[in-house]
């Protein structure tokens, strides 16, 4: 988990994670796909 001690008011933050037995490169791509799906309305 990534924690920030301070942030601007009303700022939204999220982290996309991936895990598995694939190579680091493949896991990074999976995490990027997950992060791209996070939407804030």
N, CA, C and O atoms as a printed pandas DataFrame, in Angstrom:
     atom_number atom_name residue_name chain_id  residue_number  x_coord  y_coord  z_coord
0              1         N          UNK        A               1    0.841   -1.167    0.000
1              2        CA          UNK        A               1    0.000    0.000    0.000
2              3         C          UNK        A               1    0.891    1.237    0.000
3              4         O          UNK        A               1    1.929    1.266    0.662
4              5         N          UNK        A               2    0.485    2.234   -0.732
5              6        CA          UNK        A               2    1.227    3.488   -0.810
6              7         C          UNK        A               2    0.473    4.532    0.001
7              8         O          UNK        A               2   -0.722    4.745   -0.207
8              9         N          UNK        A               3    1.161    5.170    0.908
9             10        CA          UNK        A               3    0.529    6.196    1.737
10            11         C          UNK        A               3    1.219    7.534    1.532
11            12         O          UNK        A               3    2.443    7.600    1.418
12            13         N          UNK        A               4    0.435    8.587    1.487
13            14        CA          UNK        A               4    0.992    9.941    1.418
14            15         C          UNK        A               4    0.617   10.652    2.711
15            16         O          UNK        A               4   -0.546   10.624    3.115
16            17         N          UNK        A               5    1.569   11.277    3.354
17            18        CA          UNK        A               5    1.259   11.963    4.615
18            19         C          UNK        A               5    0.353   13.179    4.436
19            20         O          UNK        A               5   -0.412   13.520    5.339
20            21         N          UNK        A               6    0.433   13.835    3.279
21            22        CA          UNK        A               6   -0.424   15.000    3.019
22            23         C          UNK        A               6   -0.850   14.983    1.553
23            24         O          UNK        A               6   -0.199   14.375    0.704
24            25         N          UNK        A               7   -1.941   15.653    1.286
25            26        CA          UNK        A               7   -2.422   15.810   -0.080
26            27         C          UNK        A               7   -3.320   17.041   -0.143
27            28         O          UNK        A               7   -3.730   17.578    0.887
28            29         N          UNK        A               8   -3.613   17.473   -1.342
29            30        CA          UNK        A               8   -4.502   18.629   -1.501
30            31         C          UNK        A               8   -5.928   18.218   -1.150
31            32         O          UNK        A               8   -6.302   17.060   -1.332
32            33         N          UNK        A               9   -6.722   19.153   -0.651
33            34        CA          UNK        A               9   -8.124   18.833   -0.326
34            35         C          UNK        A               9   -8.874   18.328   -1.563
35            36         O          UNK        A               9   -8.667   18.822   -2.672
36            37         N          UNK        A              10   -9.729   17.358   -1.362
37            38        CA          UNK        A              10  -10.615   16.787   -2.389
38            39         C          UNK        A              10   -9.880   16.024   -3.491
39            40         O          UNK        A              10  -10.486   15.666   -4.500
40            41         N          UNK        A              11   -8.593   15.773   -3.311
41            42        CA          UNK        A              11   -7.858   15.008   -4.321
42            43         C          UNK        A              11   -8.171   13.526   -4.155
43            44         O          UNK        A              11   -8.171   13.005   -3.040
44            45         N          UNK        A              12   -8.436   12.851   -5.269
45            46        CA          UNK        A              12   -8.729   11.420   -5.242
46            47         C          UNK        A              12   -7.505   10.663   -5.750
47            48         O          UNK        A              12   -6.932   11.020   -6.780
48            49         N          UNK        A              13   -7.112    9.631   -5.037
49            50        CA          UNK        A              13   -5.963    8.827   -5.455
50            51         C          UNK        A              13   -6.348    7.357   -5.432
51            52         O          UNK        A              13   -7.132    6.917   -4.591
52            53         N          UNK        A              14   -5.785    6.609   -6.368
53            54        CA          UNK        A              14   -6.036    5.165   -6.424
54            55         C          UNK        A              14   -4.785    4.475   -6.956
55            56         O          UNK        A              14   -3.930    5.100   -7.583
56            57         N          UNK        A              15   -4.699    3.198   -6.697
57            58        CA          UNK        A              15   -3.570    2.397   -7.158
58            59         C          UNK        A              15   -4.112    1.143   -7.828
59            60         O          UNK        A              15   -4.985    0.469   -7.282
60            61         N          UNK        A              16   -3.597    0.834   -9.004
61            62        CA          UNK        A              16   -3.963   -0.400   -9.687
62            63         C          UNK        A              16   -2.861   -1.429   -9.477
63            64         O          UNK        A              16   -1.690   -1.140   -9.723
64            65         N          UNK        A              17   -3.219   -2.612   -9.032
65            66        CA          UNK        A              17   -2.232   -3.657   -8.745
66            67         C          UNK        A              17   -2.491   -4.899   -9.587
67            68         O          UNK        A              17   -3.619   -5.164  -10.001
68            69         N          UNK        A              18   -1.433   -5.648   -9.831
69            70        CA          UNK        A              18   -1.546   -6.937  -10.509
70            71         C          UNK        A              18   -0.566   -7.900   -9.848
71            72         O          UNK        A              18    0.515   -7.506   -9.410
72            73         N          UNK        A              19   -0.962   -9.165   -9.786
73            74        CA          UNK        A              19   -0.045  -10.167   -9.238
74            75         C          UNK        A              19   -0.188  -11.455  -10.021
75            76         O          UNK        A              19   -1.206  -11.682  -10.675
76            77         N          UNK        A              20    0.804  -12.276   -9.957
77            78        CA          UNK        A              20    0.766  -13.553  -10.673
78            79         C          UNK        A              20    2.160  -14.096  -10.864
79            80         O          UNK        A              20    3.118  -13.610  -10.262
80            81         N          UNK        A              21    2.270  -15.108  -11.705
81            82        CA          UNK        A              21    3.550  -15.757  -11.966
82            83         C          UNK        A              21    4.217  -15.259  -13.239
83            84         O          UNK        A              21    5.268  -15.770  -13.626
84            85         N          UNK        A              22    3.618  -14.264  -13.896
85            86        CA          UNK        A              22    4.170  -13.723  -15.129
86            87         C          UNK        A              22    5.432  -12.898  -14.837
87            88         O          UNK        A              22    5.779  -12.649  -13.683
88            89         N          UNK        A              23    6.095  -12.490  -15.902
89            90        CA          UNK        A              23    7.274  -11.639  -15.745
90            91         C          UNK        A              23    6.855  -10.262  -15.226
91            92         O          UNK        A              23    5.687   -9.880  -15.300
92            93         N          UNK        A              24    7.822   -9.542  -14.708
93            94        CA          UNK        A              24    7.546   -8.195  -14.196
94            95         C          UNK        A              24    6.959   -7.314  -15.285
95            96         O          UNK        A              24    6.033   -6.543  -15.031
96            97         N          UNK        A              25    7.483   -7.419  -16.483
97            98        CA          UNK        A              25    6.985   -6.608  -17.601
98            99         C          UNK        A              25    5.510   -6.889  -17.864
99           100         O          UNK        A              25    4.728   -5.959  -18.062
100          101         N          UNK        A              26    5.124   -8.161  -17.866
101          102        CA          UNK        A              26    3.725   -8.516  -18.099
102          103         C          UNK        A              26    2.832   -8.030  -16.957
103          104         O          UNK        A              26    1.707   -7.589  -17.190
104          105         N          UNK        A              27    3.329   -8.111  -15.736
105          106        CA          UNK        A              27    2.541   -7.646  -14.589
106          107         C          UNK        A              27    2.370   -6.126  -14.615
107          108         O          UNK        A              27    1.312   -5.613  -14.253
108          109         N          UNK        A              28    3.392   -5.421  -15.036
109          110        CA          UNK        A              28    3.283   -3.960  -15.158
110          111         C          UNK        A              28    2.207   -3.611  -16.180
111          112         O          UNK        A              28    1.409   -2.701  -15.957
112          113         N          UNK        A              29    2.184   -4.328  -17.293
113          114        CA          UNK        A              29    1.156   -4.075  -18.312
114          115         C          UNK        A              29   -0.239   -4.355  -17.759
115          116         O          UNK        A              29   -1.172   -3.594  -18.019
116          117         N          UNK        A              30   -0.389   -5.429  -17.006
117          118        CA          UNK        A              30   -1.685   -5.731  -16.385
118          119         C          UNK        A              30   -2.101   -4.617  -15.432
119          120         O          UNK        A              30   -3.256   -4.191  -15.437
120          121         N          UNK        A              31   -1.165   -4.146  -14.620
121          122        CA          UNK        A              31   -1.473   -3.068  -13.672
122          123         C          UNK        A              31   -1.873   -1.794  -14.406
123          124         O          UNK        A              31   -2.767   -1.077  -13.958
124          125         N          UNK        A              32   -1.230   -1.511  -15.512
125          126        CA          UNK        A              32   -1.593   -0.327  -16.308
126          127         C          UNK        A              32   -3.011   -0.462  -16.865
127          128         O          UNK        A              32   -3.760    0.513  -16.912
128          129         N          UNK        A              33   -3.373   -1.673  -17.287
129          130        CA          UNK        A              33   -4.733   -1.904  -17.787
130          131         C          UNK        A              33   -5.760   -1.675  -16.680
131          132         O          UNK        A              33   -6.805   -1.066  -16.908
132          133         N          UNK        A              34   -5.455   -2.166  -15.485
133          134        CA          UNK        A              34   -6.360   -1.958  -14.343
134          135         C          UNK        A              34   -6.469   -0.468  -14.028
135          136         O          UNK        A              34   -7.569    0.047  -13.827
136          137         N          UNK        A              35   -5.334    0.221  -13.985
137          138        CA          UNK        A              35   -5.333    1.654  -13.661
138          139         C          UNK        A              35   -6.128    2.455  -14.698
139          140         O          UNK        A              35   -6.793    3.432  -14.353
140          141         N          UNK        A              36   -6.059    2.049  -15.946
141          142        CA          UNK        A              36   -6.775    2.767  -17.009
142          143         C          UNK        A              36   -8.289    2.644  -16.853
143          144         O          UNK        A              36   -9.037    3.477  -17.365
144          145         N          UNK        A              37   -8.740    1.612  -16.151
145          146        CA          UNK        A              37  -10.180    1.400  -15.960
146          147         C          UNK        A              37  -10.746    2.178  -14.785
147          148         O          UNK        A              37  -11.964    2.224  -14.613
148          149         N          UNK        A              38   -9.896    2.790  -13.972
149          150        CA          UNK        A              38  -10.366    3.551  -12.808
150          151         C          UNK        A              38  -10.870    4.905  -13.314
151          152         O          UNK        A              38  -10.123    5.665  -13.930
152          153         N          UNK        A              39  -12.124    5.190  -13.052
153          154        CA          UNK        A              39  -12.744    6.454  -13.478
154          155         C          UNK        A              39  -13.342    7.153  -12.253
155          156         O          UNK        A              39  -13.888    6.510  -11.356
156          157         N          UNK        A              40  -13.227    8.455  -12.239
157          158        CA          UNK        A              40  -13.801    9.263  -11.161
158          159         C          UNK        A              40  -14.861   10.150  -11.779
159          160         O          UNK        A              40  -14.585   10.909  -12.709
160          161         N          UNK        A              41  -16.067   10.054  -11.265
161          162        CA          UNK        A              41  -17.157   10.882  -11.787
162          163         C          UNK        A              41  -17.257   12.190  -11.026
163          164         O          UNK        A              41  -18.119   13.015  -11.327
